[in-house]
Amino acid sequence: MAERSDQRTRERSSVDSEDLEELLDSGLDDGAGVASSRDEPTREDGAGSSSGLRDRLRSIVGRSVSRPLGSVRSRLGHLFSVRTFGTALVASIVAAIGFGFVIPFVDTLGALAGIFAVGLGFGLVGERRQYLEIGLAGAATAALGALTEFLVVALAGRGDLVVLFGVGSGLLAALIGHYVGRDLRDGLTRDV
C-alpha cells in the first residue's frame, strides 16, 4: 500500500507536466497516432525530455502567437497605410497654410478649405477608400493649426476645447472632401 500512495503522489505532482506534454503532443500530432506520454515508461533522469518539451512548447507558442499577429498585420495593411497617411498629412499641412494665405481674413476657413481640397484630391486619384488615413491627417492638421492659432488660450489651460473643435472640424472637412472626390471619380469613370 505504501508503494501505491507514493505512486499516487508522484502522479499528482507530475500530472501538470504530463498533461502539458500530452497537450503538446496532440497539438503537433497530424493524426498519425502518436502515443501519449502516459503510455510511455517514465524516465527518472528527465534530461532528454525537458529540452524536447521546451522545443515543442516554443514551437506551439510561436505558431499560436504568429498567426493572430500575422492576420492583424495583414488586416491593418488593408485598413491603414502609413505612407498614405504621411503623404496626406504633409499635403494637408501645406494646403492649409497655402489656402490660409489665399483667404487672408478668415484663415481658419482657408485652412479647412485646404484640408477639404486634399481630401478631394486623394478621392479623385486614389483607387481604394482611404477614409482613415485622410481623416486622421485632416484632424491632426486642424488640431495643430488650432493649437498654433490659439496658443495663448492653449497655454492658459483652456486649449482642450479649441483642439477638440479643431480635430472635429478637420476630420469632417477631410472626410467630406474624400467622399466628394470618390463620388466625383466614380461619376467621371462610369460608363453612361
Backbone as JSON Lines, residues from 0, in Angstrom:
{"i":0,"aa":"M","n":[0.8,-1.2,0.0],"ca":[0.0,0.0,0.0],"c":[0.85,1.26,0.0]}
{"i":1,"aa":"A","n":[1.96,1.23,0.67],"ca":[2.82,2.41,0.74],"c":[3.34,2.75,-0.66]}
{"i":2,"aa":"E","n":[3.62,1.71,-1.43],"ca":[4.09,1.94,-2.79],"c":[3.02,2.62,-3.63]}
{"i":3,"aa":"R","n":[1.81,2.24,-3.45],"ca":[0.69,2.83,-4.2],"c":[0.51,4.3,-3.84]}
{"i":4,"aa":"S","n":[0.6,4.68,-2.56],"ca":[0.44,6.09,-2.18],"c":[1.61,6.93,-2.7]}
{"i":5,"aa":"D","n":[2.82,6.36,-2.73],"ca":[3.96,7.08,-3.31],"c":[3.73,7.3,-4.8]}
{"i":6,"aa":"Q","n":[3.19,6.29,-5.43],"ca":[2.93,6.39,-6.86],"c":[1.86,7.45,-7.14]}
{"i":7,"aa":"R","n":[0.83,7.49,-6.3],"ca":[-0.22,8.5,-6.48],"c":[0.34,9.91,-6.27]}
{"i":8,"aa":"T","n":[1.18,10.08,-5.28],"ca":[1.78,11.38,-5.03],"c":[2.65,11.79,-6.2]}
{"i":9,"aa":"R","n":[3.43,10.86,-6.71],"ca":[4.28,11.16,-7.85],"c":[3.42,11.47,-9.08]}
{"i":10,"aa":"E","n":[2.31,10.76,-9.26],"ca":[1.42,11.02,-10.38],"c":[0.78,12.4,-10.25]}
{"i":11,"aa":"R","n":[0.35,12.76,-9.06],"ca":[-0.27,14.07,-8.87],"c":[0.73,15.2,-9.11]}
{"i":12,"aa":"S","n":[1.96,15.03,-8.68],"ca":[2.94,16.09,-8.88],"c":[3.37,16.19,-10.34]}
{"i":13,"aa":"S","n":[3.31,15.1,-11.06],"ca":[3.74,15.14,-12.45],"c":[2.56,15.22,-13.43]}
{"i":14,"aa":"V","n":[1.35,15.35,-12.92],"ca":[0.19,15.44,-13.78],"c":[0.27,16.7,-14.64]}
{"i":15,"aa":"D","n":[0.68,17.8,-14.06],"ca":[0.74,19.04,-14.82],"c":[1.7,18.92,-15.99]}
{"i":16,"aa":"S","n":[2.88,18.4,-15.76],"ca":[3.86,18.28,-16.85],"c":[3.42,17.23,-17.85]}
{"i":17,"aa":"E","n":[2.81,16.15,-17.37],"ca":[2.34,15.12,-18.3],"c":[1.17,15.63,-19.13]}
{"i":18,"aa":"D","n":[0.25,16.37,-18.5],"ca":[-0.87,16.93,-19.26],"c":[-0.38,17.93,-20.29]}
{"i":19,"aa":"L","n":[0.61,18.73,-19.91],"ca":[1.17,19.69,-20.84],"c":[1.85,18.99,-22.0]}
{"i":20,"aa":"E","n":[2.59,17.95,-21.68],"ca":[3.28,17.21,-22.75],"c":[2.27,16.52,-23.65]}
{"i":21,"aa":"E","n":[1.19,15.99,-23.06],"ca":[0.17,15.34,-23.87],"c":[-0.53,16.37,-24.76]}
{"i":22,"aa":"L","n":[-0.77,17.55,-24.22],"ca":[-1.38,18.62,-25.0],"c":[-0.46,19.03,-26.14]}
{"i":23,"aa":"L","n":[0.82,19.11,-25.85],"ca":[1.78,19.45,-26.9],"c":[1.84,18.36,-27.97]}
{"i":24,"aa":"D","n":[1.83,17.11,-27.52],"ca":[1.85,16.01,-28.49],"c":[0.6,16.03,-29.36]}
{"i":25,"aa":"S","n":[-0.55,16.3,-28.75],"ca":[-1.78,16.31,-29.54],"c":[-1.81,17.53,-30.46]}
{"i":26,"aa":"G","n":[-1.18,18.64,-30.04],"ca":[-1.13,19.82,-30.9],"c":[-0.22,19.63,-32.09]}
{"i":27,"aa":"L","n":[0.83,18.85,-31.93],"ca":[1.77,18.61,-33.01],"c":[1.42,17.38,-33.82]}
{"i":28,"aa":"D","n":[0.49,16.58,-33.3],"ca":[0.13,15.33,-33.96],"c":[-0.65,15.59,-35.23]}
{"i":29,"aa":"D","n":[-0.31,14.9,-36.27],"ca":[-1.04,15.01,-37.52],"c":[-2.17,13.99,-37.6]}
{"i":30,"aa":"G","n":[-2.45,13.33,-36.5],"ca":[-3.48,12.3,-36.51],"c":[-2.9,10.93,-36.85]}
{"i":31,"aa":"A","n":[-1.58,10.79,-36.8],"ca":[-0.94,9.54,-37.16],"c":[-0.88,8.58,-35.99]}
{"i":32,"aa":"G","n":[-1.44,8.96,-34.85],"ca":[-1.49,8.04,-33.73],"c":[-0.22,8.05,-32.91]}
{"i":33,"aa":"V","n":[0.26,9.17,-32.51],"ca":[1.43,9.24,-31.65],"c":[1.0,8.86,-30.25]}
{"i":34,"aa":"A","n":[1.77,8.02,-29.62],"ca":[1.43,7.56,-28.29],"c":[1.63,8.68,-27.29]}
{"i":35,"aa":"S","n":[0.76,8.76,-26.3],"ca":[0.89,9.81,-25.31],"c":[1.99,9.47,-24.33]}
{"i":36,"aa":"S","n":[2.38,10.45,-23.54],"ca":[3.48,10.25,-22.6],"c":[3.06,9.37,-21.44]}
{"i":37,"aa":"R","n":[1.77,9.21,-21.2],"ca":[1.33,8.34,-20.1],"c":[1.5,6.87,-20.48]}
{"i":38,"aa":"D","n":[1.48,6.58,-21.78],"ca":[1.67,5.21,-22.21],"c":[3.14,4.81,-22.2]}
{"i":39,"aa":"E","n":[4.03,5.79,-22.29],"ca":[5.46,5.51,-22.3],"c":[5.95,5.35,-20.88]}
{"i":40,"aa":"P","n":[6.97,4.56,-20.68],"ca":[7.54,4.46,-19.33],"c":[8.2,5.78,-18.96]}
{"i":41,"aa":"T","n":[8.03,6.16,-17.7],"ca":[8.58,7.43,-17.25],"c":[10.07,7.3,-17.04]}
{"i":42,"aa":"R","n":[10.8,8.38,-17.34],"ca":[12.24,8.41,-17.14],"c":[12.52,9.06,-15.8]}
{"i":43,"aa":"E","n":[13.44,8.55,-15.11],"ca":[13.8,9.12,-13.82],"c":[14.79,10.27,-14.0]}
{"i":44,"aa":"D","n":[15.65,10.21,-15.04],"ca":[16.65,11.26,-15.2],"c":[16.04,12.53,-15.75]}
{"i":45,"aa":"G","n":[15.12,12.47,-16.68],"ca":[14.41,13.61,-17.21],"c":[15.26,14.58,-17.99]}
{"i":46,"aa":"A","n":[16.47,14.23,-18.33],"ca":[17.36,15.16,-19.01],"c":[16.95,15.38,-20.45]}
{"i":47,"aa":"G","n":[16.6,14.34,-21.17],"ca":[16.28,14.47,-22.58],"c":[14.88,15.0,-22.82]}
{"i":48,"aa":"S","n":[13.96,14.74,-21.9],"ca":[12.58,15.13,-22.14],"c":[12.34,16.62,-21.92]}
{"i":49,"aa":"S","n":[13.11,17.28,-21.08],"ca":[12.86,18.7,-20.81],"c":[13.23,19.56,-22.01]}
{"i":50,"aa":"S","n":[14.31,19.24,-22.71],"ca":[14.66,20.05,-23.88],"c":[13.68,19.79,-25.02]}
{"i":51,"aa":"G","n":[13.22,18.55,-25.18],"ca":[12.22,18.26,-26.2],"c":[10.91,18.95,-25.91]}
{"i":52,"aa":"L","n":[10.52,18.94,-24.65],"ca":[9.3,19.61,-24.23],"c":[9.42,21.11,-24.45]}
{"i":53,"aa":"R","n":[10.57,21.67,-24.11],"ca":[10.79,23.1,-24.28],"c":[10.72,23.48,-25.76]}
{"i":54,"aa":"D","n":[11.32,22.66,-26.62],"ca":[11.3,22.94,-28.05],"c":[9.88,22.88,-28.61]}
{"i":55,"aa":"R","n":[9.13,21.85,-28.17],"ca":[7.75,21.72,-28.64],"c":[6.89,22.88,-28.15]}
{"i":56,"aa":"L","n":[7.1,23.28,-26.9],"ca":[6.34,24.38,-26.33],"c":[6.65,25.69,-27.08]}
{"i":57,"aa":"R","n":[7.91,25.93,-27.38],"ca":[8.28,27.12,-28.15],"c":[7.64,27.1,-29.54]}
{"i":58,"aa":"S","n":[7.62,25.93,-30.14],"ca":[7.03,25.81,-31.47],"c":[5.55,26.13,-31.45]}
{"i":59,"aa":"I","n":[4.83,25.56,-30.49],"ca":[3.39,25.79,-30.41],"c":[3.1,27.24,-30.04]}
{"i":60,"aa":"V","n":[3.81,27.78,-29.08],"ca":[3.59,29.17,-28.69],"c":[3.93,30.1,-29.85]}
{"i":61,"aa":"G","n":[5.01,29.8,-30.55],"ca":[5.4,30.63,-31.69],"c":[4.34,30.62,-32.78]}
{"i":62,"aa":"R","n":[3.78,29.45,-33.07],"ca":[2.75,29.37,-34.09],"c":[1.46,30.05,-33.64]}
{"i":63,"aa":"S","n":[1.09,29.87,-32.37],"ca":[-0.17,30.46,-31.9],"c":[-0.07,31.97,-31.77]}
{"i":64,"aa":"V","n":[1.12,32.51,-31.55],"ca":[1.29,33.95,-31.47],"c":[1.44,34.55,-32.86]}
{"i":65,"aa":"S","n":[2.15,33.89,-33.75],"ca":[2.4,34.46,-35.07],"c":[1.15,34.48,-35.96]}
{"i":66,"aa":"R","n":[0.27,33.54,-35.79],"ca":[-0.95,33.53,-36.62],"c":[-1.82,34.76,-36.39]}
{"i":67,"aa":"P","n":[-2.2,35.05,-35.14],"ca":[-3.03,36.25,-34.94],"c":[-2.3,37.53,-35.31]}
{"i":68,"aa":"L","n":[-1.02,37.63,-34.99],"ca":[-0.28,38.84,-35.33],"c":[-0.14,38.99,-36.83]}
{"i":69,"aa":"G","n":[0.04,37.89,-37.53],"ca":[0.12,37.95,-38.98],"c":[-1.18,38.41,-39.6]}
{"i":70,"aa":"S","n":[-2.29,37.92,-39.06],"ca":[-3.58,38.34,-39.6],"c":[-3.89,39.78,-39.23]}
{"i":71,"aa":"V","n":[-3.46,40.21,-38.05],"ca":[-3.66,41.61,-37.67],"c":[-2.85,42.51,-38.57]}
{"i":72,"aa":"R","n":[-1.59,42.12,-38.85],"ca":[-0.75,42.92,-39.75],"c":[-1.37,43.0,-41.14]}
{"i":73,"aa":"S","n":[-1.87,41.88,-41.63],"ca":[-2.46,41.92,-42.97],"c":[-3.74,42.74,-42.99]}
{"i":74,"aa":"R","n":[-4.53,42.66,-41.93],"ca":[-5.74,43.47,-41.86],"c":[-5.4,44.95,-41.74]}
{"i":75,"aa":"L","n":[-4.41,45.26,-40.91],"ca":[-4.0,46.66,-40.76],"c":[-3.4,47.18,-42.05]}
{"i":76,"aa":"G","n":[-2.72,46.31,-42.79],"ca":[-2.17,46.73,-44.08],"c":[-3.27,47.13,-45.05]}
{"i":77,"aa":"H","n":[-4.41,46.48,-44.94],"ca":[-5.53,46.82,-45.81],"c":[-6.33,48.02,-45.27]}
{"i":78,"aa":"L","n":[-6.32,48.2,-43.96],"ca":[-7.09,49.28,-43.37],"c":[-6.33,50.59,-43.3]}
{"i":79,"aa":"F","n":[-5.04,50.54,-43.02],"ca":[-4.28,51.75,-42.76],"c":[-2.93,51.68,-43.46]}
{"i":80,"aa":"S","n":[-2.63,52.7,-44.22],"ca":[-1.35,52.8,-44.9],"c":[-0.58,53.97,-44.31]}
{"i":81,"aa":"V","n":[0.57,53.69,-43.75],"ca":[1.39,54.73,-43.13],"c":[1.89,55.7,-44.2]}
{"i":82,"aa":"R","n":[2.24,55.18,-45.34],"ca":[2.73,56.02,-46.43],"c":[1.64,57.0,-46.89]}
{"i":83,"aa":"T","n":[0.43,56.52,-47.05],"ca":[-0.67,57.39,-47.45],"c":[-0.95,58.43,-46.38]}
{"i":84,"aa":"F","n":[-0.92,58.0,-45.12],"ca":[-1.16,58.93,-44.01],"c":[-0.09,60.03,-43.99]}
{"i":85,"aa":"G","n":[1.16,59.65,-44.12],"ca":[2.24,60.64,-44.12],"c":[2.12,61.62,-45.27]}
{"i":86,"aa":"T","n":[1.82,61.1,-46.45],"ca":[1.64,61.96,-47.62],"c":[0.45,62.9,-47.42]}
{"i":87,"aa":"A","n":[-0.64,62.37,-46.91],"ca":[-1.83,63.19,-46.69],"c":[-1.59,64.23,-45.6]}
{"i":88,"aa":"L","n":[-0.81,63.87,-44.58],"ca":[-0.51,64.82,-43.51],"c":[0.31,65.99,-44.03]}
{"i":89,"aa":"V","n":[1.36,65.68,-44.78],"ca":[2.2,66.74,-45.34],"c":[1.39,67.59,-46.32]}
{"i":90,"aa":"A","n":[0.61,66.95,-47.18],"ca":[-0.2,67.69,-48.15],"c":[-1.24,68.55,-47.44]}
{"i":91,"aa":"S","n":[-1.83,68.05,-46.37],"ca":[-2.83,68.83,-45.63],"c":[-2.21,70.05,-44.96]}
{"i":92,"aa":"I","n":[-1.03,69.87,-44.39],"ca":[-0.35,71.0,-43.74],"c":[0.0,72.07,-44.77]}
{"i":93,"aa":"V","n":[0.56,71.64,-45.9],"ca":[0.93,72.59,-46.95],"c":[-0.31,73.29,-47.51]}
{"i":94,"aa":"A","n":[-1.37,72.52,-47.75],"ca":[-2.6,73.1,-48.3],"c":[-3.27,74.04,-47.31]}
{"i":95,"aa":"A","n":[-3.24,73.68,-46.03],"ca":[-3.85,74.55,-45.02],"c":[-3.11,75.88,-44.93]}
{"i":96,"aa":"I","n":[-1.79,75.83,-44.98],"ca":[-1.01,77.07,-44.96],"c":[-1.24,77.87,-46.24]}
{"i":97,"aa":"G","n":[-1.22,77.19,-47.38],"ca":[-1.42,77.86,-48.66],"c":[-2.79,78.5,-48.78]}
{"i":98,"aa":"F","n":[-3.82,77.75,-48.43],"ca":[-5.18,78.3,-48.52],"c":[-5.39,79.38,-47.46]}
{"i":99,"aa":"G","n":[-4.67,79.3,-46.33],"ca":[-4.76,80.35,-45.32],"c":[-4.19,81.66,-45.82]}
{"i":100,"aa":"F","n":[-3.17,81.6,-46.69],"ca":[-2.63,82.82,-47.28],"c":[-3.53,83.36,-48.38]}
{"i":101,"aa":"V","n":[-4.19,82.48,-49.11],"ca":[-5.07,82.9,-50.2],"c":[-6.31,83.6,-49.65]}
{"i":102,"aa":"I","n":[-6.86,83.07,-48.6],"ca":[-8.04,83.68,-47.95],"c":[-7.52,84.37,-46.68]}
{"i":103,"aa":"P","n":[-7.12,85.64,-46.77],"ca":[-6.36,86.26,-45.71],"c":[-7.13,86.58,-44.44]}
{"i":104,"aa":"F","n":[-8.39,86.95,-44.51],"ca":[-9.08,87.42,-43.31],"c":[-9.61,86.28,-42.45]}
{"i":105,"aa":"V","n":[-10.01,85.22,-43.1],"ca":[-10.56,84.08,-42.36],"c":[-9.65,82.88,-42.62]}
{"i":106,"aa":"D","n":[-8.48,82.92,-42.02],"ca":[-7.5,81.87,-42.3],"c":[-7.91,80.51,-41.78]}
{"i":107,"aa":"T","n":[-8.78,80.46,-40.77],"ca":[-9.26,79.17,-40.28],"c":[-10.11,78.48,-41.35]}
{"i":108,"aa":"L","n":[-10.97,79.24,-41.99],"ca":[-11.77,78.66,-43.07],"c":[-10.89,78.31,-44.27]}
{"i":109,"aa":"G","n":[-9.86,79.1,-44.49],"ca":[-8.9,78.78,-45.55],"c":[-8.18,77.47,-45.28]}
{"i":110,"aa":"A","n":[-7.79,77.26,-44.03],"ca":[-7.13,76.0,-43.66],"c":[-8.07,74.81,-43.84]}
{"i":111,"aa":"L","n":[-9.32,74.99,-43.45],"ca":[-10.3,73.91,-43.64],"c":[-10.57,73.66,-45.12]}
{"i":112,"aa":"A","n":[-10.56,74.72,-45.91],"ca":[-10.71,74.54,-47.36],"c":[-9.52,73.78,-47.94]}
{"i":113,"aa":"G","n":[-8.33,74.05,-47.42],"ca":[-7.15,73.32,-47.87],"c":[-7.23,71.84,-47.5]}
{"i":114,"aa":"I","n":[-7.7,71.54,-46.3],"ca":[-7.87,70.15,-45.87],"c":[-8.93,69.46,-46.73]}
{"i":115,"aa":"F","n":[-10.01,70.18,-47.02],"ca":[-11.06,69.65,-47.9],"c":[-10.48,69.36,-49.29]}
{"i":116,"aa":"A","n":[-9.66,70.26,-49.81],"ca":[-9.07,70.09,-51.15],"c":[-8.15,68.87,-51.19]}
{"i":117,"aa":"V","n":[-7.4,68.64,-50.13],"ca":[-6.53,67.46,-50.08],"c":[-7.37,66.18,-50.06]}
{"i":118,"aa":"G","n":[-8.43,66.17,-49.26],"ca":[-9.34,65.02,-49.25],"c":[-9.97,64.79,-50.61]}
{"i":119,"aa":"L","n":[-10.36,65.87,-51.27],"ca":[-10.93,65.78,-52.61],"c":[-9.91,65.22,-53.6]}
{"i":120,"aa":"G","n":[-8.67,65.69,-53.52],"ca":[-7.62,65.21,-54.42],"c":[-7.33,63.73,-54.22]}
{"i":121,"aa":"F","n":[-7.24,63.31,-52.95],"ca":[-6.99,61.88,-52.7],"c":[-8.17,61.03,-53.15]}
{"i":122,"aa":"G","n":[-9.38,61.56,-53.04],"ca":[-10.55,60.82,-53.5],"c":[-10.57,60.69,-55.01]}
{"i":123,"aa":"L","n":[-10.13,61.73,-55.71],"ca":[-10.09,61.69,-57.18],"c":[-9.0,60.75,-57.69]}
{"i":124,"aa":"V","n":[-7.86,60.74,-57.04],"ca":[-6.71,60.0,-57.54],"c":[-6.68,58.55,-57.02]}
{"i":125,"aa":"G","n":[-7.08,58.35,-55.78],"ca":[-6.95,57.04,-55.15],"c":[-7.87,55.99,-55.73]}
{"i":126,"aa":"E","n":[-7.35,54.77,-55.82],"ca":[-8.16,53.66,-56.33],"c":[-8.98,53.0,-55.23]}
{"i":127,"aa":"R","n":[-8.5,53.11,-54.0],"ca":[-9.23,52.48,-52.9],"c":[-9.66,53.54,-51.89]}
{"i":128,"aa":"R","n":[-10.55,53.16,-51.01],"ca":[-11.02,54.08,-49.97],"c":[-9.9,54.31,-48.96]}
{"i":129,"aa":"Q","n":[-9.68,55.56,-48.64],"ca":[-8.63,55.92,-47.69],"c":[-9.17,56.87,-46.64]}
{"i":130,"aa":"Y","n":[-10.36,56.6,-46.17],"ca":[-11.02,57.49,-45.22],"c":[-10.24,57.61,-43.92]}
{"i":131,"aa":"L","n":[-9.7,56.52,-43.43],"ca":[-8.99,56.55,-42.16],"c":[-7.74,57.42,-42.23]}
{"i":132,"aa":"E","n":[-6.93,57.21,-43.25],"ca":[-5.7,57.97,-43.39],"c":[-5.98,59.45,-43.61]}
{"i":133,"aa":"I","n":[-6.91,59.75,-44.51],"ca":[-7.22,61.13,-44.84],"c":[-7.88,61.82,-43.65]}
{"i":134,"aa":"G","n":[-8.78,61.13,-42.99],"ca":[-9.45,61.71,-41.82],"c":[-8.48,62.02,-40.7]}
{"i":135,"aa":"L","n":[-7.56,61.09,-40.41],"ca":[-6.58,61.34,-39.36],"c":[-5.63,62.46,-39.73]}
{"i":136,"aa":"A","n":[-5.23,62.52,-40.98],"ca":[-4.34,63.59,-41.41],"c":[-5.04,64.95,-41.31]}
{"i":137,"aa":"G","n":[-6.29,65.02,-41.72],"ca":[-7.05,66.27,-41.61],"c":[-7.26,66.68,-40.17]}
{"i":138,"aa":"A","n":[-7.56,65.7,-39.31],"ca":[-7.76,66.0,-37.89],"c":[-6.48,66.49,-37.24]}
{"i":139,"aa":"A","n":[-5.37,65.86,-37.56],"ca":[-4.08,66.28,-36.99],"c":[-3.68,67.67,-37.49]}
{"i":140,"aa":"T","n":[-3.91,67.93,-38.75],"ca":[-3.58,69.24,-39.3],"c":[-4.42,70.34,-38.66]}
{"i":141,"aa":"A","n":[-5.71,70.11,-38.54],"ca":[-6.59,71.11,-37.95],"c":[-6.29,71.31,-36.46]}
{"i":142,"aa":"A","n":[-5.96,70.23,-35.75],"ca":[-5.61,70.35,-34.33],"c":[-4.33,71.15,-34.17]}
{"i":143,"aa":"L","n":[-3.35,70.89,-35.02],"ca":[-2.1,71.63,-34.98],"c":[-2.33,73.1,-35.31]}
{"i":144,"aa":"G","n":[-3.17,73.36,-36.31],"ca":[-3.5,74.74,-36.67],"c":[-4.23,75.47,-35.57]}
{"i":145,"aa":"A","n":[-5.18,74.79,-34.93],"ca":[-5.93,75.42,-33.85],"c":[-5.03,75.7,-32.66]}
{"i":146,"aa":"L","n":[-4.12,74.79,-32.39],"ca":[-3.2,74.98,-31.28],"c":[-2.26,76.15,-31.53]}
{"i":147,"aa":"T","n":[-1.74,76.26,-32.74],"ca":[-0.82,77.36,-33.03],"c":[-1.55,78.69,-33.13]}
{"i":148,"aa":"E","n":[-2.78,78.7,-33.62],"ca":[-3.52,79.95,-33.76],"c":[-3.97,80.48,-32.4]}
{"i":149,"aa":"F","n":[-4.36,79.57,-31.53],"ca":[-4.83,79.97,-30.21],"c":[-3.84,79.5,-29.15]}
{"i":150,"aa":"L","n":[-2.58,79.8,-29.36],"ca":[-1.51,79.34,-28.46],"c":[-1.66,79.93,-27.07]}
{"i":151,"aa":"V","n":[-2.04,81.17,-26.98],"ca":[-2.19,81.81,-25.67],"c":[-3.31,81.14,-24.88]}
{"i":152,"aa":"V","n":[-4.4,80.84,-25.56],"ca":[-5.53,80.17,-24.9],"c":[-5.11,78.76,-24.47]}
{"i":153,"aa":"A","n":[-4.34,78.08,-25.33],"ca":[-3.88,76.73,-25.0],"c":[-2.93,76.75,-23.82]}
{"i":154,"aa":"L","n":[-2.07,77.74,-23.76],"ca":[-1.12,77.84,-22.65],"c":[-1.81,78.24,-21.35]}
{"i":155,"aa":"A","n":[-2.94,78.93,-21.46],"ca":[-3.69,79.32,-20.27],"c":[-4.44,78.14,-19.66]}
{"i":156,"aa":"G","n":[-4.49,77.02,-20.37],"ca":[-5.15,75.84,-19.83],"c":[-6.52,75.58,-20.38]}
{"i":157,"aa":"R","n":[-6.98,76.39,-21.3],"ca":[-8.31,76.21,-21.89],"c":[-8.21,75.76,-23.34]}
{"i":158,"aa":"G","n":[-7.12,75.16,-23.71],"ca":[-6.9,74.77,-25.1],"c":[-7.54,73.46,-25.5]}
{"i":159,"aa":"D","n":[-8.02,72.69,-24.52],"ca":[-8.58,71.38,-24.87],"c":[-9.84,71.5,-25.72]}
{"i":160,"aa":"L","n":[-10.67,72.46,-25.45],"ca":[-11.88,72.64,-26.25],"c":[-11.54,73.15,-27.65]}
{"i":161,"aa":"V","n":[-10.55,74.03,-27.72],"ca":[-10.12,74.56,-29.02],"c":[-9.55,73.44,-29.88]}
{"i":162,"aa":"V","n":[-8.69,72.61,-29.27],"ca":[-8.09,71.49,-30.01],"c":[-9.17,70.49,-30.41]}
{"i":163,"aa":"L","n":[-10.11,70.23,-29.53],"ca":[-11.2,69.31,-29.85],"c":[-12.03,69.83,-31.02]}
{"i":164,"aa":"F","n":[-12.3,71.13,-31.04],"ca":[-13.03,71.72,-32.16],"c":[-12.2,71.62,-33.44]}
{"i":165,"aa":"G","n":[-10.89,71.84,-33.32],"ca":[-10.0,71.71,-34.48],"c":[-9.98,70.29,-35.03]}
{"i":166,"aa":"V","n":[-9.89,69.32,-34.14],"ca":[-9.88,67.91,-34.57],"c":[-11.19,67.56,-35.28]}
{"i":167,"aa":"G","n":[-12.3,67.96,-34.69],"ca":[-13.6,67.65,-35.29],"c":[-13.8,68.31,-36.64]}
{"i":168,"aa":"S","n":[-13.44,69.58,-36.73],"ca":[-13.66,70.28,-38.0],"c":[-12.71,69.77,-39.08]}
{"i":169,"aa":"G","n":[-11.46,69.47,-38.72],"ca":[-10.51,68.94,-39.7],"c":[-10.9,67.55,-40.17]}
{"i":170,"aa":"L","n":[-11.36,66.72,-39.24],"ca":[-11.82,65.37,-39.59],"c":[-13.01,65.44,-40.53]}
{"i":171,"aa":"L","n":[-13.95,66.31,-40.21],"ca":[-15.15,66.45,-41.04],"c":[-14.8,66.98,-42.43]}
{"i":172,"aa":"A","n":[-13.95,67.99,-42.5],"ca":[-13.57,68.56,-43.8],"c":[-12.84,67.52,-44.66]}
{"i":173,"aa":"A","n":[-11.94,66.75,-44.04],"ca":[-11.18,65.75,-44.8],"c":[-12.09,64.62,-45.28]}
{"i":174,"aa":"L","n":[-12.97,64.15,-44.42],"ca":[-13.85,63.04,-44.8],"c":[-14.85,63.45,-45.87]}
{"i":175,"aa":"I","n":[-15.41,64.65,-45.73],"ca":[-16.35,65.12,-46.76],"c":[-15.62,65.33,-48.08]}
{"i":176,"aa":"G","n":[-14.43,65.89,-48.02],"ca":[-13.64,66.07,-49.24],"c":[-13.31,64.75,-49.91]}
{"i":177,"aa":"H","n":[-12.93,63.75,-49.12],"ca":[-12.6,62.45,-49.7],"c":[-13.85,61.79,-50.3]}
{"i":178,"aa":"Y","n":[-14.97,61.92,-49.61],"ca":[-16.21,61.36,-50.13],"c":[-16.61,62.0,-51.45]}
{"i":179,"aa":"V","n":[-16.54,63.32,-51.5],"ca":[-16.9,64.04,-52.72],"c":[-15.94,63.67,-53.85]}
{"i":180,"aa":"G","n":[-14.66,63.56,-53.53],"ca":[-13.68,63.16,-54.55],"c":[-13.93,61.77,-55.09]}
{"i":181,"aa":"R","n":[-14.24,60.82,-54.2],"ca":[-14.54,59.46,-54.67],"c":[-15.82,59.42,-55.49]}
{"i":182,"aa":"D","n":[-16.82,60.18,-55.05],"ca":[-18.08,60.23,-55.79],"c":[-17.88,60.87,-57.16]}
{"i":183,"aa":"L","n":[-17.1,61.91,-57.21],"ca":[-16.8,62.56,-58.49],"c":[-16.01,61.63,-59.4]}
{"i":184,"aa":"R","n":[-15.06,60.91,-58.85],"ca":[-14.27,59.96,-59.64],"c":[-15.16,58.85,-60.18]}
{"i":185,"aa":"D","n":[-16.06,58.36,-59.33],"ca":[-16.97,57.32,-59.76],"c":[-17.89,57.82,-60.88]}
{"i":186,"aa":"G","n":[-18.36,59.06,-60.78],"ca":[-19.21,59.63,-61.82],"c":[-18.47,59.88,-63.11]}
{"i":187,"aa":"L","n":[-17.18,60.23,-63.0],"ca":[-16.4,60.5,-64.21],"c":[-15.97,59.22,-64.92]}
{"i":188,"aa":"T","n":[-15.78,58.15,-64.16],"ca":[-15.29,56.91,-64.77],"c":[-16.38,55.93,-65.12]}
{"i":189,"aa":"R","n":[-17.62,56.17,-64.72],"ca":[-18.71,55.23,-65.01],"c":[-19.16,55.39,-66.46]}
{"i":190,"aa":"D","n":[-19.45,54.26,-67.08],"ca":[-19.98,54.27,-68.44],"c":[-21.43,54.73,-68.42]}
{"i":191,"aa":"V","n":[-21.78,55.55,-69.42],"ca":[-23.15,56.1,-69.48],"c":[-24.04,55.2,-70.3]}
